[in-house]
Amino acid sequence: MENNSEALVYSGAVIEFVAVAREVCSFLEQADGFAKPVFMDKTRKILPLLYYKAVMLPSAEALLEDGPERFVTEQEWQIVHDTILNKLGRHNDYPEVIDPVIRDTEDRVGGSIAENLADIYQDLKDFVMVYRMGTVELMNDALWECIQHFDQEWGQKLLNCLRALHNLLHGGEDLEDEEEDNDRGTDQEQGTGKWIFSQRQKFWNEDEE
């Protein structure tokens, strides 16, 4: 069983997914460094790749009774969420059904690109942080859980974001509006966020040397 699990977690499809997951996490952590249209464009390009790599993952079964360790704190989730929310401003919220006829009506259920991306970030970051430990059983169970969450939760959130971004980028929206929502977070909070992520990146790089 251990040999099978080792072959699984080091298989080509899993290694490729890990690489893309890390890229997505790094990109979202640095969202504040992009202009709104650029962030939107890069997001709608990387999400299909992430989806493709996720559906290509081989099946896995849990080996341990306890679930994988969690790394992303509520504060870190909030930082990612708020950074994206401030970046997108009035373009963050979207109707679940994108139809010109009902888009501007009140009778609809809305979604949030920032919330969906922050949720995706949380699952991916938890996965890659466990994966980097190098313990086969933990890696296997993190993979299994990530697949379950993709099937049941963040796969649909990814598609919702992609649909919303496509509508914004190709629907005639003026994306060059003033950054009226940038004052939602304080400079102190933004500075804290950058420090947290820079520390995480430094820890990751040192571990790989």
C-alpha positions in Angstrom: 0.0 0.0 0.0 2.8 2.4 0.9 4.5 1.7 -2.5 1.3 2.4 -4.3 0.8 5.6 -2.4 4.3 6.8 -3.1 3.8 6.1 -6.8 0.6 8.0 -6.7 1.8 11.2 -4.9 4.9 11.4 -7.1 3.1 10.6 -10.3 3.4 13.1 -13.2 -0.2 14.3 -13.0 0.1 15.1 -9.3 3.4 16.8 -9.6 2.0 19.0 -12.4 -1.0 19.8 -10.3 1.2 20.8 -7.4 3.2 23.1 -9.6 0.0 24.8 -10.9 -1.5 25.0 -7.4 1.6 26.8 -6.1 1.5 29.2 -9.0 -2.1 30.0 -8.3 -1.4 30.6 -4.6 1.6 32.9 -5.4 -0.4 34.8 -8.0 -3.3 35.4 -5.6 -1.0 36.5 -2.8 0.5 39.1 -5.1 -2.9 40.3 -6.5 -2.3 43.8 -5.2 0.6 44.3 -7.6 -1.6 44.1 -10.8 -3.9 46.6 -12.4 -7.5 45.5 -12.3 -7.8 44.5 -16.0 -4.5 42.7 -15.9 -5.5 40.8 -12.7 -8.7 39.8 -14.4 -7.0 38.7 -17.5 -4.4 36.7 -15.7 -7.0 35.1 -13.5 -9.2 33.9 -16.4 -6.1 32.4 -18.0 -4.8 30.5 -15.0 -8.1 29.1 -13.8 -8.7 26.9 -16.8 -5.3 25.4 -16.4 -5.9 24.7 -12.7 -9.3 23.1 -13.6 -7.6 20.9 -16.3 -4.8 19.7 -14.0 -7.4 19.0 -11.2 -9.6 16.8 -13.5 -6.5 14.9 -14.6 -5.6 13.8 -11.0 -5.7 10.1 -10.4 -8.1 8.6 -7.8 -6.9 8.4 -4.2 -8.1 6.9 -1.0 -7.6 8.2 2.6 -5.1 6.2 4.6 -5.2 8.0 8.0 -8.1 8.5 10.5 -7.3 12.2 11.1 -7.6 14.7 8.3 -4.6 16.7 6.9 -3.2 19.6 8.9 -4.6 23.1 8.2 -2.2 25.9 7.6 -4.2 28.9 6.2 -5.5 30.9 9.1 -8.7 33.0 9.1 -6.5 36.1 9.0 -4.7 34.9 5.9 -7.9 34.0 4.1 -9.2 37.5 5.0 -6.1 39.1 3.6 -6.5 37.3 0.2 -10.2 38.0 0.1 -9.9 41.7 1.0 -7.0 42.3 -1.4 -9.0 40.8 -4.3 -12.2 42.6 -3.2 -10.3 46.0 -3.2 -8.8 45.2 -6.5 -12.1 44.4 -8.3 -14.3 46.9 -6.5 -17.7 47.1 -8.1 -16.8 44.3 -10.5 -16.5 41.7 -7.7 -20.1 40.7 -7.3 -21.8 38.8 -10.0 -25.2 37.2 -10.6 -25.3 33.4 -10.4 -27.1 33.4 -13.7 -25.5 35.8 -16.2 -28.2 36.8 -18.6 -28.7 40.3 -19.9 -32.4 40.0 -19.4 -32.3 39.3 -15.6 -28.8 40.6 -14.8 -30.1 43.9 -13.5 -33.1 42.6 -11.5 -33.3 42.3 -7.8 -34.6 38.7 -7.8 -31.4 36.8 -8.1 -28.7 35.1 -6.1 -25.3 36.8 -6.2 -21.8 35.5 -5.9 -18.4 37.0 -5.0 -15.3 36.5 -7.1 -13.1 37.5 -4.1 -14.8 35.0 -1.8 -14.6 32.2 -4.3 -10.9 32.8 -5.1 -10.1 33.0 -1.4 -11.8 29.7 -0.8 -9.9 28.1 -3.7 -6.6 29.6 -2.3 -7.3 28.1 1.1 -7.7 24.6 -0.2 -4.8 24.8 -2.6 -2.4 26.3 0.0 -3.3 23.8 2.7 -2.7 21.0 0.1 0.7 22.3 -1.1 1.9 23.0 2.5 1.1 19.4 3.5 2.6 18.1 0.2 5.9 19.8 0.9 6.4 17.8 4.1 7.4 14.8 2.1 5.5 12.2 4.2 3.8 9.9 1.8 0.8 9.1 4.0 0.1 12.8 4.7 0.7 13.7 1.0 -1.7 11.0 0.0 -4.5 12.1 2.3 -4.0 15.8 1.4 -4.4 14.8 -2.3 -7.5 12.8 -1.5 -9.0 15.7 0.4 -8.1 18.2 -2.3 -9.8 16.0 -4.9 -12.9 15.7 -2.7 -13.1 19.5 -2.2 -12.6 20.1 -5.9 -15.5 17.7 -6.8 -17.8 19.1 -4.2 -16.8 22.7 -3.7 -14.1 24.7 -5.3 -14.4 23.2 -8.8 -17.8 24.9 -9.2 -16.5 28.1 -7.6 -13.7 28.1 -10.1 -16.2 27.8 -13.0 -18.4 30.5 -11.5 -15.4 32.9 -11.3 -14.4 32.1 -14.9 -17.9 32.7 -16.2 -18.1 36.0 -14.3 -14.7 37.2 -15.5 -15.5 36.2 -19.1 -18.7 38.3 -18.9 -16.8 41.3 -17.5 -13.9 41.1 -20.0 -16.1 40.6 -23.0 -19.4 42.3 -22.0 -18.4 45.9 -22.7 -17.7 46.8 -19.1 -15.5 49.8 -18.3 -12.7 48.2 -16.2 -10.6 51.3 -16.1 -12.7 53.0 -13.4 -11.3 54.8 -10.4 -10.1 52.7 -7.5 -13.0 53.8 -5.3 -12.9 50.7 -3.1 -9.1 50.7 -2.3 -9.7 52.3 1.0 -11.6 49.3 2.4 -8.5 48.0 4.0 -6.1 50.1 6.0 -2.4 50.5 5.1 -1.5 48.6 8.2 -3.6 45.6 7.2 -2.1 45.6 3.7 1.4 45.8 5.2 0.6 42.9 7.5 -0.7 40.8 4.6 2.5 41.4 2.6 4.7 40.5 5.6 2.7 37.2 6.2 3.1 36.1 2.6 6.7 37.1 2.3 7.5 35.1 5.4 5.6 32.1 4.0 7.5 32.4 0.7 10.9 32.7 2.5 10.1 29.6 4.6 9.1 27.6 1.5 12.3 28.6 -0.4 14.6 27.8 2.5 13.0 24.4 2.8 13.7 23.6 -0.8 17.4 24.5 -0.7 
